């Protein structure tokens, strides 16, 4: 299926939608009797989902998490683990005019040619992995998606 008029978004979870040190926070939180470690997680998904709907973006999620854990939190299609990212991104991005990869380790992924070998036409966006996407990142992504949509018109 040709999707040349759409944007593909390849999305990592750890360091993007949630912060690192999740297991550490979980351990501390459990000792206090609370089990919801993902307080910021749903807010980020809601903000991201608004952008995706606004620009009619196709989302592909890659993560080391199990699909069962993620399906509870994400309204997006789950594609696989990050070790299969490169081959999948290159294949799928050919169907799109624009492709964006959001990963807190985007620089590493693009530099590891032997492991990932990501196509240079894919735009990389790298948030701070310690805090994940924050409001300023969502503003930058909104501008980026708007620019890509304007380019298509």
N, C-alpha and C positions, 0 to 999 in steps of 0.2 A: 504494500500500500504506500503510495506516494504522499508524503506530508510536507511537501516543499514550502508551504505557506505557514508552517507552524514552527514553534521553538521546542526543542527537546531539552529537558532539564535532567541531568544526572545528579542524584542527590545522595550524599553520605549522611549518616545519622550521628554517630559519635563525633563530638567536637563541632557539630553543625546545629542540630536540633536540641541536643542536650550537652551538658558540660562533661568534661572528663572527671575522673574521680567519682563516678557514679557509685561504684561498689563501696568506696570509702564513705560517701554520704549515706548510703543505704545502711551500712553498719552503724554509724552514729545515730541515724534516725530511728532504727529499730530499737536501740537501747532506750529511747524516749517513748516508745510505744506507737510511733507513727510509721506507716508503711508506704505512703505516697512520696516517692523520691523525685518525681518528675513535675514539680510545681511549675517550672518555666516551660516545660516541654509542650503542653497543650497550647499555650499562648503563641509559641513560635509556629506551631503547625497551623493555627488559625490565621496568623499573619501571612504565612507562606501560601496557604490555600487561597486567600483573597487575591494575591498576586497571580497565582496560577489561573484562577477563574477569569480575572480581568484580562489577561493576555492569551487565554486559551492555550496554555502550555501543556505539553505531554510530559509527565514526570516518571522517571525511572529511579527507584530507590535501591541502593546497594548498602549492605551493612554486614557487620559480623554478628549482629543480633539474630536470634531465631525469628522466623516469620511469625510464629505464634505470639511472641512478645510484641512485635511491631504492629501487627494487625489491630491490636487493641487501641493503638495511639494514632495510626496514620490512615488517612483516607486515600492514599496513593497506592499504585501498583508496586508490588515488591518484586524485584528482578533477580536478586541473588547476592552473593557475598562479594566483598571488594576484591578478592583475588581473581575474579572473572571480569573485572571492570573494563580493562583495556580492550579486549577483543570485542566485547559487547558494545562499548561506546563507539568504537570505530565503525562497526557494522551498522548500528542504528543511526548514527549521526549522518550517514550518507543519504538517509531518507528525508533529512531536514535541511532547510536553508541555514538555520542557526542552531547551535548546540552550546549549552552552558553546563559546566561541571562545578558543583559547589561541594568542596571538601576542605576540611581544615588541613589536610596534607596535600593539597593540590600541587604545590611546587614539587614535592617529592614524587608524586605520581607522574607528573610531566617529565621529570628528570630521569626517572628509572625506565629508560627505553627498553631494556631487555625484558623487564617484568611486565610493564603496562603498554608501552609504545602507543600512547594516545595521539591521535591525529592533531596536527597543529591548528586546524581550523576551529577546534573546540575551544570556547572561551572559558578560562578558569576563574573561579572566584573563591578566595580563601579567607574564611572568617578566623578569628582568634579561637583556637581549639579549647582554650581554658574556659571560655564563656559561651561559645557557640554564636549563632546569629543574634545580633542585638538590633535595636530599633534603627540605628544608623546603617547597618547592613541592609535592612529591608528597604530603606530609602534609596540606597545605592542600587540595589537589585531592581527596584521599581524604575529608576532612570535607565538602567541597562536594558530592561525588557521593553520599555517605551521606545528607546532608540532602535532596537532591533525590529520592532513592529513598524516603526516609521520607515525604516530602510526598505521593508518589504512592500510598502504601499506605492 
